[in-house]
Amino acid sequence: MNYWNFVLENRKLLAFGLLMTCLSGYGQTYLLALYVPYLIEEFSLQNAQISVYYMVATIGSAFLLPQVGKYIDQINLKKYTLLATLVFLMALVLMSVNPYWYLLPVAFFGLRIAGQGLFSHIAITSMSKYFLKGRGKAISLASLGHPFGQAILPILVVALINIFGWRESLMVNAAIVVLVVPIYLYFFIDEKSLVVHEETPASEKDGPKKEVSQWEILKSGSFWLLAPNLFVLSFTVTGLFFYQFAIADFKGWTLEWMAVGLTFYAIAGSMAILFAGPLIDKYSARKFFPFYLIPFLFAILFIWLFSDQLVIFPYMILMGASAGFGNAIMSALQVELFGATFIGKVRSIFASIMVLSSAVGPAVYGVVVDAGFSFDVIFIGSTLLMLLVIIQSFRIIPDFTYAKMKYKFKKRHRRFDFFNIFNLKH
């Protein structure tokens, strides 16, 4: 089934996934950063202080996410989404009316766990649970909400701040969320039509599927295969983006060129997401897992080795391609390795790793810079870390495949030796 027919047939649920990932932008760093100057001025804070509040809130949400994220497997989709929306609204309102600096971490926490955490979790988990054929396309289409949000929401928020003021703009944002999400759920999501699609062998279909605990997931080989990739992608992207203007200054680039590069990042990410869906459906996510970080590795090498401003474009395009393709692959691979029945529990753990790494990345990069090291050290360290994770990713290839490759290599080597001997004799 091609993309167009697939979208037409499943437009209501797909639009829900796209909507939730787009609205998750209200809890993402790229949008909350727009409010940081106003918060610093309002509460007479230092940059270091507000960074610590934000990091603490993000780490707290990362640790709580697995505990609340698993309930999407037990509570119906509408109710779960409304509860997450309520937390989101409370955080937006608190940020708007808050007169005390010590309540900022509480507001940040609500925005991070409900926005960045649960809204994205709801979107991708619902695509994973309720699609079997076309699951890759569904995850990819829902993931498009992230670049859409990056393109639309900052412009909207800046306009609202200029018109109403920063506090009032948060109330308008809350009004948008409270109008859009419940209305869409009421009119377009039919809970009775949502069926969990699980790929199980025929012998297992008659008996109940044993529920796995979070501890069993954490101990599994599949978890330790996927976790380093998810961590390093979010860690590096967030760290590089958090210091993107400092990097521009270090390389002698203008901020305007860096801003244009971000547009290319979003376009490359969107294109990669669209291409990833059909490829995953046709070949499975396993086939691409060891390779999707390689463009990111080259992106870091480019920005480390070259100083010309034009390198911004291959840097942003390669990084966006890896991030877009990787988001689709990681979401689909979690279902392939763990199944769809308890995917909410599984995804909540991986989502918590992603949120945690997004807090750790800027902090680690900041410590390196504050210690007096140049960004070259960061680029070299990021390159080595990326290379190690790529190498370990090849563990997903079964042993028999390695043996097969080894056999083919030896066979070709013997043929090469034979012809060399033949030539020597003649």
C-alpha positions as CSV (number, residue, x, y, z in Angstrom):
1,M,0.0,0.0,0.0
2,N,1.5,3.4,-1.0
3,Y,1.7,6.3,1.3
4,W,-1.4,8.2,-0.1
5,N,-3.7,5.2,0.2
6,F,-2.3,4.4,3.7
7,V,-2.9,7.9,4.9
8,L,-6.5,8.0,3.5
9,E,-7.4,4.7,5.1
10,N,-6.0,5.6,8.5
11,R,-6.2,9.4,8.5
12,K,-7.8,9.9,11.9
13,L,-5.4,7.9,14.0
14,L,-2.4,9.1,11.9
15,A,-3.5,12.7,12.4
16,F,-3.7,12.1,16.1
17,G,-0.1,10.9,16.2
18,L,1.1,13.9,14.2
19,L,-0.9,16.2,16.4
20,M,0.6,14.8,19.7
21,T,4.2,14.9,18.5
22,C,3.7,18.5,17.2
23,L,2.2,19.7,20.5
24,S,5.0,18.0,22.4
25,G,7.1,20.9,21.2
26,Y,5.6,23.0,24.1
27,G,7.7,20.9,26.4
28,Q,10.9,20.7,24.2
29,T,14.1,22.6,24.7
30,Y,13.9,24.5,21.5
31,L,10.6,26.2,22.5
32,L,11.2,26.6,26.3
33,A,14.5,28.3,25.5
34,L,12.5,31.2,24.1
35,Y,11.2,32.0,27.6
36,V,14.6,31.8,29.3
37,P,15.6,35.5,28.9
38,Y,12.2,36.6,30.3
39,L,12.5,34.2,33.3
40,I,16.1,35.4,34.0
41,E,14.9,39.0,34.0
42,E,11.7,38.4,35.9
43,F,13.3,36.3,38.8
44,S,16.8,37.9,38.7
45,L,18.5,34.7,37.9
46,Q,21.9,33.7,36.5
47,N,22.2,31.5,33.4
48,A,23.8,28.8,35.6
49,Q,20.9,28.9,38.0
50,I,18.1,28.4,35.5
51,S,20.2,25.7,33.7
52,V,20.4,23.8,37.0
53,Y,16.6,24.1,37.5
54,Y,16.0,22.9,34.0
55,M,18.4,20.0,34.3
56,V,17.0,18.9,37.7
57,A,13.4,19.0,36.3
58,T,14.4,17.0,33.2
59,I,16.2,14.3,35.2
60,G,13.3,14.1,37.5
61,S,10.9,13.6,34.6
62,A,13.2,11.0,33.1
63,F,13.1,8.9,36.3
64,L,9.3,9.2,36.7
65,L,8.4,8.6,33.0
66,P,8.8,4.7,33.2
67,Q,6.4,4.6,36.2
68,V,3.6,6.6,34.5
69,G,4.4,5.7,30.9
70,K,3.6,2.0,31.5
71,Y,-0.1,2.7,32.3
72,I,-0.8,3.4,28.6
73,D,-1.0,-0.4,28.3
74,Q,-3.7,-0.5,31.0
75,I,-5.8,2.7,30.5
76,N,-7.7,3.4,27.4
77,L,-6.1,5.9,25.0
78,K,-8.6,8.7,25.4
79,K,-8.4,8.7,29.2
80,Y,-4.6,8.5,29.3
81,T,-4.2,11.3,26.8
82,L,-6.6,13.5,28.8
83,L,-4.7,12.9,32.0
84,A,-1.4,13.8,30.3
85,T,-3.1,16.9,28.9
86,L,-4.3,18.0,32.3
87,V,-0.7,17.8,33.7
88,F,0.5,19.7,30.7
89,L,-2.1,22.5,31.2
90,M,-1.4,22.8,34.9
91,A,2.3,23.3,34.1
92,L,1.6,25.9,31.5
93,V,-0.7,27.8,33.9
94,L,1.8,27.5,36.7
95,M,4.6,28.9,34.5
96,S,2.3,31.8,33.5
97,V,1.1,32.9,37.0
98,N,4.1,31.8,39.1
99,P,5.5,34.7,41.2
100,Y,8.3,32.7,43.0
101,W,11.6,31.5,41.5
102,Y,11.5,28.2,43.5
103,L,8.4,27.1,41.7
104,L,10.2,27.2,38.3
105,P,11.6,23.7,38.6
106,V,8.0,22.4,39.3
107,A,6.7,24.1,36.2
108,F,9.7,22.8,34.1
109,F,9.1,19.3,35.5
110,G,5.4,19.4,34.4
111,L,6.2,20.6,30.9
112,R,9.0,18.1,30.4
113,I,7.2,15.0,31.6
114,A,3.9,15.8,30.0
115,G,5.2,17.6,26.9
116,Q,8.5,16.1,25.8
117,G,7.8,12.8,27.6
118,L,4.1,11.8,27.6
119,F,2.8,13.5,24.4
120,S,5.6,11.9,22.3
121,H,5.1,8.7,24.2
122,I,1.4,8.6,23.5
123,A,1.9,9.3,19.8
124,I,4.5,6.7,19.0
125,T,3.1,4.1,21.3
126,S,-0.3,4.3,19.7
127,M,1.2,4.0,16.2
128,S,3.2,0.9,17.5
129,K,0.2,-0.8,19.1
130,Y,-2.6,-0.2,16.6
131,F,-0.7,-0.9,13.4
132,L,0.8,-4.1,12.1
133,K,1.0,-3.7,8.3
134,G,2.3,-0.3,7.7
135,R,3.6,0.2,11.2
136,G,6.8,1.8,9.9
137,K,4.9,4.3,7.8
138,A,2.6,5.1,10.8
139,I,5.5,5.8,13.1
140,S,7.2,7.8,10.4
141,L,4.2,9.9,9.7
142,A,3.5,10.6,13.4
143,S,7.2,11.5,13.9
144,L,6.8,14.2,11.3
145,G,5.1,16.2,14.0
146,H,8.5,17.0,15.5
147,P,9.9,18.9,12.5
148,F,6.5,20.5,12.0
149,G,6.5,21.7,15.5
150,Q,10.1,23.0,15.1
151,A,9.0,24.9,12.0
152,I,5.7,26.4,13.3
153,L,5.6,26.7,17.1
154,P,8.6,29.0,17.6
155,I,7.2,31.5,15.1
156,L,3.8,31.3,16.9
157,V,5.2,31.6,20.4
158,V,7.4,34.6,19.4
159,A,4.4,36.3,17.9
160,L,2.2,35.7,21.0
161,I,5.0,37.0,23.3
162,N,5.2,40.2,21.2
163,I,1.5,40.7,21.2
164,F,0.4,39.7,24.7
165,G,3.6,39.4,26.8
166,W,5.4,36.2,27.9
167,R,3.1,35.3,30.8
168,E,-0.1,35.8,28.7
169,S,1.4,33.9,25.8
170,L,1.6,30.8,28.1
171,M,-2.1,31.1,28.8
172,V,-2.8,31.3,25.1
173,N,-0.7,28.2,24.6
174,A,-2.7,26.4,27.3
175,A,-5.9,27.4,25.5
176,I,-4.7,26.0,22.2
177,V,-3.9,22.7,23.9
178,V,-7.1,22.4,25.8
179,L,-9.2,23.2,22.7
180,V,-7.4,21.0,20.2
181,V,-6.7,17.8,22.1
182,P,-10.0,17.0,23.8
183,I,-12.0,18.1,20.7
184,Y,-10.0,15.8,18.5
185,L,-10.3,12.9,20.9
186,Y,-14.1,13.4,21.1
187,F,-14.8,13.6,17.4
188,F,-12.2,11.5,15.7
189,I,-10.9,8.8,18.0
190,D,-13.1,5.7,18.3
191,E,-11.8,3.6,21.2
192,K,-13.7,0.5,20.1
193,S,-11.9,0.4,16.7
194,L,-8.5,0.4,18.3
195,V,-7.0,-3.1,18.3
196,V,-3.5,-4.1,19.5
197,H,-1.7,-5.9,16.7
198,E,0.9,-8.4,18.0
199,E,3.2,-10.5,15.9
200,T,3.3,-13.9,17.6
201,P,3.8,-17.4,16.3
202,A,0.7,-19.5,15.8
203,S,1.7,-21.7,18.8
204,E,1.5,-18.7,21.1
205,K,-1.8,-17.2,20.0
206,D,-3.9,-19.5,22.1
207,G,-2.3,-18.8,25.4
208,P,-2.1,-15.5,27.3
209,K,1.1,-13.6,26.8
210,K,3.1,-13.3,30.0
211,E,3.6,-9.7,31.1
212,V,7.2,-8.7,31.5
213,S,8.4,-6.4,34.3
214,Q,10.5,-3.3,33.8
215,W,13.3,-5.1,35.6
216,E,13.2,-7.9,33.1
217,I,13.3,-5.4,30.2
218,L,16.3,-3.6,31.8
219,K,18.1,-7.0,32.1
220,S,17.4,-8.1,28.6
221,G,20.1,-8.2,25.8
222,S,17.7,-6.3,23.5
223,F,17.6,-3.4,25.9
224,W,21.4,-3.1,26.1
225,L,21.6,-3.4,22.4
226,L,19.2,-0.4,21.8
227,A,19.9,1.8,24.8
228,P,23.4,3.1,23.8
229,N,22.2,4.2,20.4
230,L,19.2,6.0,21.8
231,F,21.3,7.7,24.5
232,V,24.1,8.8,22.2
233,L,21.8,10.3,19.6
234,S,19.8,12.4,22.1
235,F,22.9,13.2,24.1
236,T,24.9,14.5,21.1
237,V,22.0,16.3,19.3
238,T,20.9,18.2,22.4
239,G,24.4,19.0,23.4
240,L,25.4,20.4,20.0
241,F,22.1,22.3,19.6
242,F,22.3,23.8,23.1
243,Y,25.7,25.3,22.2
244,Q,25.1,25.9,18.5
245,F,25.7,29.6,18.8
246,A,28.8,29.1,20.9
247,I,30.0,26.7,18.2
248,A,29.3,29.3,15.5
249,D,31.4,31.8,17.4
250,F,34.2,29.2,17.8
251,K,34.2,28.4,14.1
252,G,33.8,32.1,13.0
253,W,30.4,31.6,11.5
254,T,27.5,34.0,11.6
255,L,24.4,33.2,13.5
256,E,22.3,33.8,10.4
257,W,24.1,31.0,8.6
258,M,23.6,28.7,11.6
259,A,19.8,29.5,11.6
260,V,19.6,28.7,7.9
261,G,21.3,25.4,8.6
262,L,18.6,24.5,11.1
263,T,16.1,24.7,8.3
264,F,18.1,22.2,6.4
265,Y,18.2,20.0,9.5
266,A,14.4,20.0,9.7
267,I,14.0,19.3,6.0
268,A,16.5,16.5,6.0
269,G,14.9,15.0,9.1
270,S,11.5,15.1,7.5
271,M,12.7,13.5,4.3
272,A,14.5,10.8,6.2
273,I,11.4,10.1,8.3
274,L,9.2,9.7,5.1
275,F,11.8,7.4,3.4
276,A,12.3,5.3,6.6
277,G,8.7,4.1,6.9
278,P,8.4,2.1,3.6
279,L,11.9,0.8,4.0
280,I,11.2,-0.5,7.5
281,D,7.9,-2.1,6.4
282,K,9.7,-3.8,3.5
283,Y,13.0,-4.9,5.1
284,S,12.4,-4.5,8.9
285,A,14.2,-2.0,11.2
286,R,16.9,-4.6,12.1
287,K,18.5,-4.3,8.7
288,F,19.2,-0.5,9.1
289,F,20.0,-0.4,12.8
290,P,23.8,-0.7,12.5
291,F,24.0,2.0,9.9
292,Y,21.7,4.9,10.7
293,L,24.3,6.7,13.0
294,I,27.0,6.7,10.3
295,P,25.8,10.0,8.6
296,F,25.9,11.6,12.1
297,L,29.5,10.4,12.5
298,F,30.4,12.1,9.2
299,A,28.5,15.3,10.3
300,I,30.7,15.6,13.4
301,L,33.8,14.9,11.4
302,F,32.9,17.7,8.9
303,I,32.3,20.3,11.6
304,W,35.5,19.3,13.4
305,L,37.8,19.2,10.3
306,F,36.5,22.1,8.2
307,S,36.0,25.8,9.0
308,D,34.3,27.1,5.9
309,Q,30.7,28.3,6.6
310,L,29.4,26.1,3.8
311,V,30.1,23.0,5.9
312,I,27.1,24.0,8.0
313,F,24.9,22.5,5.3
314,P,26.3,18.9,5.1
315,Y,26.7,19.0,8.9
316,M,23.0,19.9,9.4
317,I,21.7,17.6,6.6
318,L,23.6,14.5,7.7
319,M,22.7,15.1,11.3
320,G,19.0,15.6,10.4
321,A,19.0,12.5,8.3
322,S,20.4,10.4,11.1
323,A,18.0,11.8,13.7
324,G,15.0,11.4,11.4
325,F,15.8,7.9,10.3
326,G,16.9,6.9,13.8
327,N,13.7,8.0,15.4
328,A,11.7,5.8,13.1
329,I,14.1,2.8,13.3
330,M,14.3,2.9,17.1
331,S,10.5,3.1,17.5
332,A,9.9,0.2,15.1
333,L,12.7,-1.9,16.5
334,Q,11.3,-1.7,20.0
335,V,8.2,-3.4,18.7
336,E,10.2,-6.0,16.7
337,L,12.3,-7.0,19.7
338,F,9.8,-6.7,22.5
339,G,6.3,-7.1,20.9
340,A,3.4,-4.7,20.8
341,T,1.3,-6.0,23.8
342,F,3.3,-4.2,26.5
343,I,5.0,-1.7,24.2
344,G,3.9,1.2,26.4
345,K,6.0,-0.1,29.3
346,V,8.9,-0.7,27.0
347,R,8.7,2.7,25.3
348,S,8.4,4.5,28.6
349,I,11.8,3.1,29.7
350,F,13.4,4.1,26.4
351,A,11.7,7.5,26.5
352,S,13.1,8.1,29.9
353,I,16.6,7.3,28.6
354,M,16.1,9.9,25.8
355,V,14.9,12.5,28.3
356,L,17.8,11.8,30.7
357,S,20.4,12.0,27.9
358,S,18.9,15.3,26.7
359,A,19.6,16.7,30.2
360,V,23.1,15.2,30.5
361,G,24.4,16.2,27.1
362,P,24.4,20.0,27.5
363,A,25.7,19.6,31.1
364,V,28.7,17.4,30.0
365,Y,29.5,19.7,27.1
366,G,29.2,22.7,29.4
367,V,31.6,21.2,31.9
368,V,34.2,20.5,29.2
369,V,33.9,24.1,27.9
370,D,34.0,25.6,31.4
371,A,37.2,23.6,32.1
372,G,38.9,25.6,29.4
373,F,38.9,23.0,26.6
374,S,38.0,24.0,23.1
375,F,35.1,22.6,21.0
376,D,37.6,20.5,19.1
377,V,37.8,18.3,22.2
378,I,34.0,18.0,22.2
379,F,34.0,17.1,18.5
380,I,36.8,14.5,19.0
381,G,35.0,13.0,22.1
382,S,31.7,12.9,20.3
383,T,33.3,11.2,17.3
384,L,34.9,8.5,19.4
385,L,31.7,7.9,21.4
386,M,29.6,7.7,18.2
387,L,32.1,5.2,16.6
388,L,32.0,2.9,19.6
389,V,28.2,2.9,19.6
390,I,28.1,2.2,15.8
391,I,30.5,-0.8,16.3
392,Q,28.4,-2.3,19.1
393,S,25.2,-1.9,17.0
394,F,26.5,-4.7,14.7
395,R,25.6,-7.1,17.5
396,I,22.1,-7.2,16.1
397,I,23.4,-9.2,13.2
398,P,22.9,-12.9,14.1
399,D,25.9,-15.2,14.5
400,F,24.9,-17.3,11.5
401,T,25.0,-14.1,9.3
402,Y,28.6,-13.4,10.5
403,A,29.5,-17.0,9.7
404,K,27.9,-16.7,6.3
405,M,29.9,-13.5,5.6
406,K,33.1,-15.1,6.8
407,Y,32.5,-18.1,4.6
408,K,31.9,-15.9,1.5
409,F,35.1,-14.0,2.2
410,K,37.1,-17.1,2.6
411,K,35.6,-18.6,-0.6
412,R,36.5,-15.4,-2.5
413,H,40.0,-15.4,-1.0
414,R,40.6,-19.0,-2.1
415,R,39.5,-18.1,-5.6
416,F,41.8,-15.2,-5.6
417,D,44.7,-17.4,-4.6
418,F,43.9,-20.0,-7.2
419,F,44.0,-17.5,-10.0
420,N,47.2,-16.0,-8.7
421,I,48.8,-19.5,-8.8
422,F,47.4,-20.1,-12.3
423,N,48.9,-16.9,-13.5
424,L,52.2,-17.7,-12.1
425,K,52.3,-21.1,-13.8
426,H,51.6,-19.5,-17.1
